[in-house]
């Protein structure tokens, strides 16, 4: 009688692999560095929030002499498009002068923060820094990054600064393809990913498109939903409920379009992520207490979405800057050491060493 061997299932990773540092082709040297000086965390001085405060100081000085050409709105409420339009209106306008002044001050702060990071063991030898987050996607942010690069060069610091190579809203989703367990991706078209920031939440379907590029350099966010939760000020429970609704909507879309989803959900959020998926520190910009021992987001989502495509869903969490940085991994093969800075509500950071 012929013997029938039972087909061996692909081995899955152990459950406590949140915040993974050792990946197949790259090592996450460090992330969520919180360096202090006499004024507090130095990263806070190079965030988008910090830029808005610098601009507000310039405007307060102007108001002492008369009308503020940028109007009555506080600087934190001015749209990026308004500031960009101010720069395009002409270099000699009073409004443009104030914005330029804030850009120059911010660029100095950013260069100083980078110089401090480069002194840390996990950043030593970094050859290139990718800048992501919401700030550099604007004209104002791009000018600040360019000026910071020039300042660093003038300081004799040999490091390249470059903007993220795709839409900022996509980076925190695309990077999950490099963190998802390979056995779960086999025979699948896409994964589900979430990017939670201090201002926005993004949820999307990320297609691998391996036929176009095995290294995932052609991966694409097929569909994305963005919610500016900072405008609504939701309680933590409400935010979680909205995440579940967003995920269910993406699953329905994938089913309708015939997209084969892996049984996997990746969650990126600020802070230091423990191996068990809890947040050790750094989640202060999120609504509610995300560092509570009684709150575990992967478990919360796993209860609401236990299966995808009839298979048990694996829900993993990692730091949002790490995830966004990994979206650039296919384009970082020409350097050994590189890093990521995300300039948003706060300043996220991560550093990497390529293994090959």
matplotlib code that plots the C-alpha trace (Angstrom):
import matplotlib.pyplot as plt

x = [0.0, 1.4, 2.1, 0.7, 2.9, 1.0, 1.9, 4.0, 2.5, 4.6, 6.0, 4.8, 6.8, 6.2, 3.5, 5.7, 7.5, 6.2, 8.9, 11.2, 14.8, 16.5, 15.1, 16.3, 18.3, 18.5, 19.1, 17.1, 19.9, 17.7, 14.6, 12.5, 15.7, 14.7, 17.8, 17.4, 18.9, 18.0, 14.9, 13.6, 13.7, 15.8, 13.6, 10.7, 12.7, 12.7, 9.0, 6.3, 4.8, 8.1, 8.1, 4.6, 5.8, 8.8, 6.5, 4.1, 7.0, 7.9, 4.2, 4.0, 7.0, 5.3, 2.0, 3.7, 4.4, 0.9, -1.2, -0.1, -0.1, -0.9, -4.2, -5.7, -5.4, -2.8, 0.2, -0.7, -4.0, -2.6, -2.8, 0.4, -1.0, -1.4, 2.3, 3.5, 1.4, 3.0, 6.4, 5.3, 3.7, 7.1, 10.3, 9.9, 6.4, 6.2, 4.5, 7.2, 9.9, 8.3, 8.0, 11.6, 12.7, 11.0, 12.4, 15.9, 15.6, 14.0, 16.7, 19.3, 17.4, 17.0, 20.7, 21.6, 19.3, 20.8, 24.3, 23.3, 21.7, 24.9, 26.9, 24.8, 26.1, 23.0, 23.6, 27.3, 28.4, 25.1, 25.7, 22.2, 19.1, 15.7, 13.2, 9.6, 6.5, 4.0, 6.2, 8.7, 5.9, 5.2, 7.4, 8.1, 9.3, 11.4, 13.2, 13.9, 15.4, 17.6, 18.8, 19.6, 21.6, 23.6, 24.2, 25.4, 27.8, 29.1, 29.7, 31.8, 29.3, 29.3, 25.8, 23.2, 19.6, 16.9, 13.1, 11.1, 10.7, 6.9, 3.9, 4.3, 0.9, 2.0, 5.4, 3.9, 1.9, 4.4, 7.1, 5.0, 5.8, 9.4, 8.0, 5.3, 6.3, 7.1, 5.1, 1.9, 2.6, 3.1, 0.4, -1.1, -1.5, -1.6, -1.6, -3.6, -1.7, -2.4, -0.3, -1.3, 0.1, -0.5, -2.7, -3.8, -4.7, -4.1, -5.4, -4.8, -4.3, -0.6, 0.0, 3.3, 3.5, 6.4, 6.1, 7.3, 10.1, 11.0, 12.7, 9.3, 10.5, 7.3, 5.0, 1.9, -0.8, -3.8, -6.4, -6.0, -8.3, -7.1, -8.7, -7.5, -8.5, -6.9, -9.8, -12.3, -10.4, -11.7, -11.4, -9.1, -12.0, -13.6, -10.3, -10.0, -13.6, -12.9, -9.8, -11.9, -14.4, -11.6, -10.1, -13.5, -14.1, -10.7, -11.5, -14.8, -13.1, -10.4, -13.0, -15.0, -11.9, -10.5, -7.4, -6.0, -5.2, -2.7, -4.1, -2.1, -2.5, 0.4, 0.1, 2.6, 2.4, 4.7, 6.7, 9.0, 7.2, 7.9, 8.1, 4.6, 3.1, 2.6, 4.0, 6.8, 7.0, 6.6, 2.9, 2.1, 0.7, -2.0, -5.5, -5.9, -3.4, -1.8, 0.9, -1.5, -1.0, -4.7, -4.6, -3.1, -4.1, -3.0, -5.3, -8.2, -8.0, -7.5, -10.7, -12.7, -11.0, -10.1, -9.8, -9.0, -9.9, -10.9, -7.5, -6.5, -5.2, -1.8, -1.7, 1.7, 2.8, 6.0, 7.2, 5.9, 9.3, 10.8, 7.9, 8.2, 11.9, 11.6, 9.5, 12.8, 14.7, 14.9, 16.5, 19.1, 21.2, 24.1, 24.8, 25.6, 24.3, 21.2, 18.5, 15.0, 13.5, 9.8, 8.9, 5.3, 3.5, 6.6, 10.0, 10.2, 13.6, 15.1, 18.5, 19.5, 22.4, 22.0, 23.2, 24.1]
y = [0.0, 3.4, 5.7, 9.2, 11.8, 14.6, 17.9, 20.0, 23.4, 26.5, 27.2, 30.5, 32.7, 32.6, 35.0, 37.5, 39.0, 42.6, 45.3, 42.9, 44.1, 41.2, 40.9, 38.7, 41.5, 44.3, 44.9, 47.7, 49.1, 51.4, 53.6, 56.0, 57.6, 60.1, 62.3, 65.1, 68.5, 71.2, 72.1, 68.5, 65.9, 67.3, 65.6, 67.9, 70.8, 69.4, 68.4, 69.9, 71.2, 73.0, 74.6, 76.0, 77.4, 79.1, 80.6, 81.8, 83.6, 85.4, 86.5, 87.7, 90.0, 91.3, 91.9, 94.3, 96.5, 96.2, 93.8, 90.2, 89.4, 85.8, 86.7, 85.8, 82.0, 80.5, 79.0, 75.5, 75.9, 77.3, 74.7, 73.7, 75.0, 78.5, 78.6, 77.2, 79.8, 82.5, 81.5, 81.5, 84.9, 86.5, 86.7, 90.3, 90.0, 90.4, 87.0, 85.3, 86.9, 85.5, 82.0, 82.1, 83.2, 80.2, 77.9, 79.0, 78.6, 75.2, 74.0, 74.9, 73.0, 70.0, 70.0, 70.2, 67.3, 65.2, 66.0, 64.8, 61.6, 60.8, 60.7, 57.8, 54.3, 53.1, 56.0, 55.9, 55.4, 56.4, 57.5, 58.5, 59.8, 59.5, 62.2, 61.3, 62.3, 65.0, 68.0, 67.5, 66.8, 70.6, 73.2, 74.7, 71.4, 70.6, 73.9, 73.3, 69.9, 71.3, 74.1, 71.6, 69.5, 72.6, 73.4, 69.9, 70.1, 73.4, 71.7, 69.0, 66.3, 63.9, 62.5, 62.6, 63.8, 62.8, 62.8, 59.6, 58.2, 57.7, 59.4, 59.9, 58.5, 55.2, 54.8, 53.7, 51.0, 49.8, 49.0, 46.2, 44.0, 43.7, 42.8, 40.4, 36.7, 35.3, 32.1, 34.2, 36.0, 33.0, 32.7, 36.0, 39.3, 41.9, 42.6, 45.0, 47.7, 50.6, 53.7, 55.6, 59.0, 61.9, 63.6, 61.0, 57.4, 55.6, 52.2, 50.4, 47.4, 47.0, 44.9, 43.1, 43.0, 40.5, 39.7, 43.3, 43.2, 40.4, 42.9, 44.6, 47.9, 48.0, 47.4, 49.7, 50.8, 49.7, 51.5, 53.8, 55.6, 58.5, 59.9, 63.1, 62.0, 65.1, 67.1, 64.8, 64.3, 60.7, 58.6, 55.6, 53.2, 55.2, 55.3, 51.5, 51.1, 53.2, 51.2, 48.0, 49.7, 50.8, 47.3, 45.7, 48.1, 47.2, 43.5, 43.9, 45.8, 43.1, 40.4, 42.3, 42.9, 39.4, 40.5, 37.6, 39.0, 37.4, 36.6, 39.5, 43.0, 45.3, 48.3, 51.1, 53.6, 56.0, 54.7, 51.9, 48.6, 45.6, 42.1, 41.3, 44.2, 46.6, 50.2, 51.0, 54.7, 57.4, 57.3, 60.6, 62.1, 59.4, 59.9, 58.2, 56.0, 53.7, 52.6, 51.2, 47.6, 47.1, 48.0, 45.9, 47.0, 43.9, 41.8, 44.3, 44.1, 40.4, 39.9, 42.0, 40.5, 36.9, 35.6, 36.8, 34.6, 31.9, 31.7, 33.0, 36.5, 37.5, 41.1, 42.6, 46.1, 48.1, 51.6, 53.9, 55.4, 51.9, 50.8, 54.0, 53.6, 50.0, 51.2, 52.6, 49.3, 48.3, 51.7, 51.6, 48.8, 51.1, 52.0, 50.0, 52.2, 54.4, 56.0, 57.4, 60.6, 61.2, 64.9, 65.0, 65.9, 64.5, 63.5, 59.7, 58.1, 54.7, 53.5, 50.4, 48.2, 46.3, 42.7, 42.2]
z = [0.0, -1.0, 1.9, 1.9, 3.6, 5.3, 3.7, 6.1, 6.9, 6.7, 10.1, 11.6, 13.9, 17.7, 18.9, 20.7, 17.7, 17.9, 17.4, 15.6, 15.2, 13.3, 9.8, 6.9, 5.1, 7.6, 11.3, 13.1, 15.2, 17.2, 17.2, 19.3, 20.7, 23.4, 24.0, 26.5, 27.1, 29.7, 27.7, 27.4, 24.6, 21.8, 19.1, 20.1, 18.7, 15.2, 14.9, 12.8, 16.1, 16.8, 13.4, 14.0, 17.3, 15.7, 13.1, 15.8, 17.5, 14.3, 14.0, 17.5, 16.9, 13.8, 15.6, 18.0, 15.0, 13.4, 11.3, 10.9, 7.1, 7.8, 9.5, 12.8, 12.8, 15.1, 13.2, 14.2, 12.4, 9.1, 6.3, 4.6, 1.3, 2.8, 3.9, 0.5, -1.3, 0.8, -0.4, -4.0, -3.6, -3.6, -1.6, -0.6, 1.1, 4.8, 5.1, 3.1, 5.2, 8.4, 6.9, 5.6, 9.1, 10.7, 8.1, 8.7, 12.5, 12.1, 9.7, 12.3, 15.0, 12.6, 11.8, 15.5, 16.3, 13.5, 14.8, 18.2, 16.9, 14.8, 18.1, 19.4, 19.1, 17.1, 14.6, 14.2, 10.6, 9.2, 5.6, 4.5, 6.3, 4.7, 5.8, 6.0, 7.9, 7.0, 7.1, 4.3, 1.7, 1.7, 0.0, 3.4, 4.7, 1.7, 1.9, 5.6, 4.9, 2.1, 4.4, 7.1, 4.7, 3.8, 7.4, 8.1, 5.2, 6.5, 9.9, 8.1, 8.7, 5.8, 5.6, 2.8, 3.5, 1.1, 1.0, 1.1, -2.4, -2.4, -0.9, 2.9, 3.5, 1.9, 3.7, 7.0, 5.2, 2.5, 5.1, 6.6, 3.6, 5.1, 8.5, 7.7, 8.1, 4.6, 5.1, 5.4, 2.2, 0.0, -2.6, -1.6, -3.3, -0.5, 3.2, 5.4, 7.3, 9.6, 10.4, 13.6, 14.1, 16.5, 13.9, 11.3, 11.0, 7.6, 6.8, 3.5, 1.2, 0.2, -2.9, -3.2, -7.0, -6.8, -10.5, -11.2, -8.6, -6.3, -3.9, -3.4, -4.9, -7.0, -4.1, -4.1, -1.8, -3.8, -1.6, 1.4, 3.8, 5.9, 9.0, 10.7, 14.2, 15.8, 14.5, 16.3, 19.5, 20.0, 23.1, 22.8, 22.6, 19.7, 17.8, 18.1, 16.9, 13.9, 13.1, 13.0, 10.7, 8.4, 8.3, 7.6, 4.7, 3.2, 3.5, 1.8, -1.0, -1.4, -1.6, -4.2, -6.4, -6.0, -4.1, -2.1, 1.4, 3.6, 7.1, 8.5, 9.9, 10.6, 13.0, 13.1, 15.9, 17.9, 20.8, 21.9, 21.2, 23.5, 22.1, 23.5, 21.6, 24.5, 24.3, 26.8, 26.2, 23.6, 22.8, 24.5, 21.2, 20.9, 22.5, 25.8, 27.7, 25.2, 27.6, 30.1, 31.1, 30.6, 26.9, 24.1, 20.6, 18.7, 21.0, 20.6, 16.8, 16.8, 18.8, 16.3, 13.2, 14.2, 10.6, 7.1, 4.2, 6.6, 8.3, 11.7, 11.4, 12.8, 14.2, 14.7, 15.9, 15.5, 15.7, 12.9, 12.0, 11.7, 9.4, 7.3, 7.0, 5.8, 2.9, 1.5, 2.1, -1.6, -2.4, 0.3, -1.0, -2.0, 1.6, 4.7, 7.4, 7.0, 9.1, 9.0, 10.5, 10.4, 11.0, 12.0, 15.3, 16.9, 15.6, 14.9, 14.3, 13.4, 12.2, 10.2, 9.0, 5.8, 6.2, 2.5]

ax = plt.figure().add_subplot(projection="3d")
ax.plot(x, y, z, "-o")
ax.set_aspect("equal")
plt.show()
